[in-house]
Amino acid sequence: MAEHIQWEAPFCQEANACYRIGTDAAGNSYIAVAGAEDSPLTDSVEALRQLIRDIKAGKADHLLDQS
């Protein structure tokens, strides 16, 4: 499976908490912890698009609250 995924460069915080996002030609999207790409969360590319839109719109900001 992993040989068909086009992974983006890792998104990292302090080089130890890294996520990778990828897609394949079949219209699937993948999110994985860097180094664990063999067990990604998988959905459609459209679901990935909506996730990114929602994050950009601030719909996940409450997850970042440290209080």
VODO-786107 format. One record per residue: y, z, x negated of N, C-alpha, C in turn. Coordinates in steps of 0.1 Angstrom, whole numbers, plus 5000, padded with zeros to 4 digits. Layout:
VODO-786107
YZXYZXYZX...
end
This chain:
VODO-786107
498850004992500050005000501350004991501450094982502650114974503049994966502149904963502549784955503449684964503449704977504249614986505549674990505749794986507049864990508049834979509249794984510349774975511149904975511049994965511650124965513050104959514050184965515350194959515250294947516250304939516350404929516450534936515950644930515950774936517350824939517450894950518750974953518451114949519151164939518851294933520051384933519651514933520651624931520151704919520951704909520651774897519251734891518951614893517751544887516351614890516351704901515051764904514751764919515651714927515351714941515651564946514751474943514951334945514151274957514851194965514151114975514250964972513250894977513350744975513150684989513850574991513750505003513350365000512450305008511950175005511650095018511449965017511049885028509949785023509249725033508349615029508649495038507949385035508149265042507649265056506849355060506349365073507249445083508449485078509449555087509249705087508549765078508349905077509349965068509750095070510550165061509750285056510150345044509450455038510450545032510250675033510950785027509950875020510250895007509250985000510051064989509451174986509951254974509551174962510551164953510251084940509051154933508151064929506951104923505751124933506051114946505051134956505051004965505350894960505550774968504250724974503150784970501850744976501650814989502550904994502350965007503750975014504250855017505650855023505550875038506750915044507050905058507250765061506650705072506750565075507250545089508150445091508550405104509150265102509750215113510350075112511650075105511949955100513249935093514449965103514249935116515249965126515450125127514350195126514450345127515250395115514950335103515750365091517250335093517550225098518950185101519650295110518950335120519450425130519650565123518650605115518750725107520050725098520250625091521350615082522650615090522750545102523950545110524250685115523150755120523350895125523850985114523250975102523651055091525151035087525550905087526850865084527850915094527350925107528250975118528351125118527651195109527651335109526651415117525751345123524851405132523851495126523751495112522851585105523651685097524951695098525751785090525351925091524851965103524452105106523352145097522552055092521452085083521952125069523152095066523752125053524452255053524652325064525352445065524652555057525352615048524652725040524952865045525652875057526053005062524853075068
end
